[in-house]
Amino acid sequence: MDISGILLVVLFAFLAEYIDSSLGMGYGTTLTPVLLVMGFPVSDVVPAVLLSELITGFFSAFLFHKAKIVQFDFQRDEEMVKKYGKLLYFPKSQDAQIVFVLSFCSIIGCIFSIMISLHLPKLYLQLTIGMIVLSMGIYILFKKNTTTPFSWPKILTLGSIAAFNKGISGGGYGPLMTAGQILCGANSKNSIAITSFAEGFTCFIGLITYFSLGKSISWNLAQFLLIGAVLSVPIAVYTIKKIEIKKFTTLVGLATLVLGLYTVLKAVL
């Protein structure tokens, strides 16, 4: 890449990650097609996007925890130990519990999706995911002033579907995960931090699977994605800390609706 190409990659990564870390969605969904239009092959784009999201996912989760937006207490829940035995591990805080469960879902969903990605008709997958995300956005906007009871079965289903889509396309995880958590009864700000943490783990599993299949990372692209994406994370965390919760839920609903519509249109056009 020449200097103008490098600056564009850094800028696009910065903007995409700012949106992703602020609203819990949009990095892979928006950045992947932009990089493809710029001429990068898909074999370079998806692993590079996964690597940059791995780093920024864990980094943003750390900053969310430090800013006390979310509570990631991964100490073993002693009540669970008394009930089921010392060999069982389950974290204390609900935020950490959700991350733990979603990460487990990621192992299954992401590996399975990558293994069959060469044979799956992506048009129908993208159309289905787009319709689901679009419906979530509409539902959040209609139900933004109501309280939804928290549901673990919904979280399990959500995590598996989102991880599957992540392994197929490199994107689409955030809209499903963030909006889905809200629909499962989670706080909208907490859902952003949890999505960042779980997405980092999902990307780690995805990269390991790619490496096991003989793939490699294009560092010529990945290093500049990392620079732009990492620089945006502290700004995004500060933005979330300052915004009022009801307004934030509305923003998440609107962003989910727009990304769902974008995914549907991209699939059919």
Legacy VTK file of the C-alpha trace (Angstrom):
# vtk DataFile Version 3.0
C-alpha trace
ASCII
DATASET POLYDATA
POINTS 269 float
0.000 0.000 0.000
1.075 3.578 -0.615
0.748 6.260 2.084
-2.757 7.312 0.960
-3.952 3.698 1.104
-2.478 3.254 4.588
-4.155 6.422 5.860
-7.506 5.332 4.427
-7.276 1.917 6.097
-6.372 3.522 9.445
-9.196 6.064 9.118
-11.835 3.496 8.144
-10.736 1.195 10.988
-10.879 4.107 13.459
-14.395 5.117 12.414
-15.703 1.538 12.251
-14.308 0.627 15.676
-15.594 3.856 17.256
-19.089 2.952 16.091
-18.594 -0.671 17.170
-17.300 0.140 20.660
-19.951 2.847 21.132
-22.966 0.900 19.897
-21.759 -2.711 20.080
-21.967 -3.273 16.343
-20.702 -2.261 12.928
-16.972 -3.037 12.739
-16.858 -6.141 10.570
-20.225 -5.448 8.977
-19.128 -2.072 7.583
-15.353 -2.445 7.332
-15.225 -5.782 5.489
-17.081 -4.582 2.349
-15.062 -1.332 2.341
-11.794 -3.268 2.339
-13.067 -5.547 -0.424
-13.973 -2.489 -2.544
-10.447 -1.159 -1.933
-9.123 -4.306 -3.611
-8.065 -6.499 -0.697
-8.848 -10.215 -1.208
-11.367 -11.784 1.154
-8.715 -14.300 2.267
-6.727 -11.353 3.698
-9.661 -9.291 4.966
-11.488 -11.755 7.229
-8.440 -12.907 9.302
-7.186 -9.299 9.591
-10.606 -8.114 10.774
-10.786 -10.991 13.268
-7.340 -10.123 14.670
-8.097 -6.419 15.069
-11.409 -7.201 16.756
-9.700 -9.677 19.078
-7.380 -6.932 20.374
-9.963 -4.138 20.517
-12.617 -6.423 22.019
-10.506 -7.248 25.065
-9.119 -3.704 25.277
-12.544 -2.052 25.244
-13.910 -4.593 27.763
-11.007 -3.710 30.084
-11.736 0.024 29.767
-15.477 -0.535 30.299
-14.652 -2.399 33.511
-12.244 0.315 34.684
-14.889 2.969 33.955
-17.373 0.954 36.099
-19.845 0.711 33.236
-19.775 -3.051 33.693
-18.625 -5.447 36.449
-16.458 -8.333 35.260
-15.864 -10.393 38.409
-14.422 -13.712 37.237
-13.804 -15.118 40.720
-15.458 -18.514 41.118
-18.969 -18.352 42.519
-18.680 -20.179 45.851
-22.418 -20.828 46.016
-22.136 -22.831 42.804
-19.136 -24.691 44.230
-21.135 -25.697 47.327
-24.035 -26.822 45.182
-22.217 -28.679 42.384
-18.685 -29.355 43.643
-15.195 -27.847 43.436
-14.575 -28.982 39.863
-17.257 -26.621 38.563
-16.268 -23.094 37.541
-18.842 -20.330 37.217
-17.990 -16.607 37.721
-19.581 -14.355 40.337
-21.033 -11.302 38.581
-23.873 -11.624 36.075
-21.858 -9.675 33.489
-19.020 -12.199 33.792
-21.502 -15.086 33.708
-22.972 -13.848 30.423
-19.471 -13.500 28.926
-18.633 -17.021 30.104
-21.755 -18.526 28.523
-21.435 -16.550 25.285
-17.777 -17.511 24.974
-18.693 -21.180 25.309
-21.274 -20.711 22.555
-18.571 -19.078 20.445
-16.379 -22.180 20.509
-19.148 -24.260 18.950
-20.677 -21.689 16.629
-17.488 -20.160 15.257
-15.581 -23.391 14.588
-18.606 -25.037 12.984
-19.276 -22.043 10.720
-15.692 -21.751 9.478
-15.499 -25.472 8.702
-18.544 -25.284 6.407
-18.095 -21.717 5.118
-16.866 -22.872 1.703
-20.056 -24.837 1.076
-22.780 -22.633 2.596
-24.926 -20.380 0.338
-24.046 -17.061 1.972
-26.821 -15.146 0.202
-29.530 -16.898 2.214
-27.551 -16.659 5.439
-26.984 -12.908 5.029
-30.625 -12.340 4.137
-31.803 -14.303 7.178
-29.408 -12.552 9.559
-30.344 -9.172 8.084
-34.044 -9.790 8.643
-33.412 -10.932 12.232
-31.294 -7.853 13.012
-33.823 -5.539 11.350
-36.632 -7.050 13.429
-34.557 -6.668 16.605
-34.003 -2.979 15.904
-37.718 -2.353 15.383
-38.606 -4.312 18.524
-36.072 -2.421 20.686
-37.466 0.943 19.539
-41.027 -0.137 20.358
-40.080 -1.657 23.739
-37.376 0.808 24.843
-39.415 2.051 27.826
-40.356 -1.404 29.112
-38.428 -3.884 31.278
-37.793 -7.386 29.912
-37.123 -10.308 32.324
-33.638 -11.767 31.909
-33.512 -15.151 30.138
-30.572 -17.598 30.020
-32.073 -19.841 27.287
-32.354 -16.805 25.011
-28.712 -15.884 25.768
-27.549 -19.395 24.793
-29.459 -19.320 21.508
-28.288 -15.810 20.770
-24.612 -16.601 21.375
-24.607 -19.632 19.092
-26.285 -17.830 16.176
-24.089 -14.733 16.463
-20.850 -16.753 16.653
-21.912 -18.821 13.642
-22.464 -15.689 11.564
-19.142 -14.222 12.752
-17.201 -17.214 11.493
-18.978 -17.139 8.140
-18.567 -13.466 7.260
-16.223 -11.749 9.748
-19.116 -9.453 10.687
-22.677 -9.445 11.965
-21.801 -10.540 15.506
-22.315 -7.167 17.190
-25.836 -6.328 15.993
-27.135 -9.760 16.922
-25.334 -9.885 20.261
-25.951 -6.342 21.497
-29.578 -6.052 20.434
-30.212 -9.644 21.455
-28.959 -9.074 24.997
-31.293 -6.105 25.373
-34.185 -8.279 24.219
-33.039 -10.916 26.744
-33.323 -8.378 29.575
-29.754 -7.012 29.829
-28.905 -3.349 30.421
-28.059 -1.649 27.111
-24.722 -0.201 28.296
-23.688 -3.501 29.878
-24.548 -5.270 26.637
-21.922 -3.204 24.764
-19.138 -4.196 27.164
-20.227 -7.840 27.238
-20.382 -7.942 23.444
-16.858 -6.509 23.204
-15.474 -9.143 25.589
-17.324 -12.058 23.998
-16.471 -10.854 20.497
-12.782 -10.769 21.375
-12.982 -14.387 22.486
-14.993 -15.344 19.403
-12.357 -13.771 17.155
-9.644 -15.687 19.010
-11.415 -18.985 18.329
-11.958 -17.946 14.720
-8.276 -17.178 14.202
-7.167 -20.451 15.775
-9.510 -22.282 13.412
-8.189 -20.394 10.398
-4.600 -21.204 11.392
-5.495 -24.872 11.818
-6.744 -24.851 8.217
-3.413 -23.520 6.958
-4.479 -19.869 6.621
-2.269 -16.915 7.552
-2.690 -13.228 8.438
-1.797 -10.442 6.008
0.209 -8.206 8.343
0.414 -5.581 5.621
-3.298 -5.001 6.245
-3.728 -6.130 9.858
-1.175 -3.756 11.405
-2.932 -0.650 10.052
-6.368 -1.933 11.035
-5.036 -2.375 14.563
-3.642 1.160 14.735
-6.898 2.801 13.689
-9.147 0.543 15.755
-7.177 0.734 19.027
-6.974 4.535 18.903
-10.768 4.836 18.828
-11.570 2.631 21.837
-10.918 5.106 24.719
-13.010 7.763 22.955
-15.892 5.319 22.498
-15.821 4.240 26.166
-15.895 7.886 27.285
-18.870 8.521 24.979
-20.872 5.662 26.507
-20.083 6.720 30.066
-21.502 10.195 29.464
-24.681 9.383 27.534
-28.027 8.885 29.336
-29.269 5.272 29.360
-32.669 5.782 27.659
-31.136 7.818 24.859
-28.451 5.180 24.517
-31.005 2.374 24.152
-32.723 4.383 21.415
-29.400 4.814 19.602
-28.745 1.071 19.812
-32.210 0.364 18.422
-31.716 2.764 15.509
-28.235 1.410 14.753
-29.549 -2.157 14.823
-32.369 -1.267 12.456
-30.006 0.486 10.013
-27.465 -2.354 10.017
-30.220 -4.914 9.553
-31.570 -3.006 6.572
-28.038 -2.614 5.190
-27.395 -6.362 5.485
-30.659 -7.220 3.716
-29.980 -4.787 0.870
-26.392 -6.019 0.508
-27.680 -9.589 0.201
-30.261 -8.892 -2.491
-28.552 -6.180 -4.573
LINES 1 270
269 0 1 2 3 4 5 6 7 8 9 10 11 12 13 14 15 16 17 18 19 20 21 22 23 24 25 26 27 28 29 30 31 32 33 34 35 36 37 38 39 40 41 42 43 44 45 46 47 48 49 50 51 52 53 54 55 56 57 58 59 60 61 62 63 64 65 66 67 68 69 70 71 72 73 74 75 76 77 78 79 80 81 82 83 84 85 86 87 88 89 90 91 92 93 94 95 96 97 98 99 100 101 102 103 104 105 106 107 108 109 110 111 112 113 114 115 116 117 118 119 120 121 122 123 124 125 126 127 128 129 130 131 132 133 134 135 136 137 138 139 140 141 142 143 144 145 146 147 148 149 150 151 152 153 154 155 156 157 158 159 160 161 162 163 164 165 166 167 168 169 170 171 172 173 174 175 176 177 178 179 180 181 182 183 184 185 186 187 188 189 190 191 192 193 194 195 196 197 198 199 200 201 202 203 204 205 206 207 208 209 210 211 212 213 214 215 216 217 218 219 220 221 222 223 224 225 226 227 228 229 230 231 232 233 234 235 236 237 238 239 240 241 242 243 244 245 246 247 248 249 250 251 252 253 254 255 256 257 258 259 260 261 262 263 264 265 266 267 268
